[in-house]
Amino acid sequence: MIYLLIDLSRLCTVVTSSFVTLAFFAMSMMTGCGSGSANTGSSSTAVALTPAPTPTPSNVLPTFSNTFSAGGVTYSYTMVGGNPQTGGTTTIPALVVPIVLVFDEFTDTSGNKLKLDPAGVLPSVTQSPIFQNYAFATGTTQYGDAVQRAAFWGSMQQNWHTRLGHR
């Protein structure tokens, strides 16, 4: 078991990934991040992490690699999904894991420990354009796929999609 120690007083400066920002949005609001108020308390919480499984042919994500040039420099990249020039639909399995956060040092006016439970918003996430079709300028599809289709619009096959499969 691996433990991740989250220092809530420094959370605002540590969180940089947009996905992590979404996951910790409620926590950051409780610690004063982005609200103009200073967090003068020092609090941390330990989160247990399970190591990822060893990659095998059945759990390796499909990827494609290519290059592009900008400013006279050629860059190579590898992305998750199928090749846009080949076309077809690739479905990436996505497991939504709700995590309940309980903070010992923070209490409400009744003395109950602060608890952030995503159960109430989980249906909103799984029914959102992240996992469900929505009409975008690049077609009716999921949000991530629409963004990727916009990025490769000039070079993709029209039937190319990279979608999330919710389980």
Steps between C-alpha positions, in 0.01 A plus 500: 500500500629847412392807694471843347518786747297800392600825669175696486671830579703467176235338283451808283860499382533123460198421282580563134327229294150593382372154596652530846364853524149365437548227760624742762279799416281455807805451720662815369186699574510376861866601539445850363670449164381743240262672739729783597527381858822368647518154646690553822445153641721204429324179427580186310338171424636164390348325200577133437592419142516154349784446250390467137492150353789386284416567134391193306351479149150510653548823698731709279333805346511527120725780378630653179815699434581768245700818451431864418720800424474849641752781473743277311504239778350152463324360806390143556202400713302198615130529581235265636252380239502397137683677222288786353628430149384135524153579633272277702383520860716420801329465837716560806370329815442753777428399855347773715613451859316722748722587796355630826733743676464547877699777671567452869616859557197669342152488650164657430308711752365181661848357554474236227815428300505654152411232246505542124294221346464491120199263507256784435678627189616168353191463276563852366853400403406173328210671318711800395661556156817342641329160460184573295447636149450873457478719189838670442628685193710193413202263524272338755737321736664515842689810613853351487435353157368835372817676619723239333298516178545880495877459548529251209219640283713555190664158505246259653262259336140613565421171679789542751398507867668443836229449761485418869317182597353539848489191715 
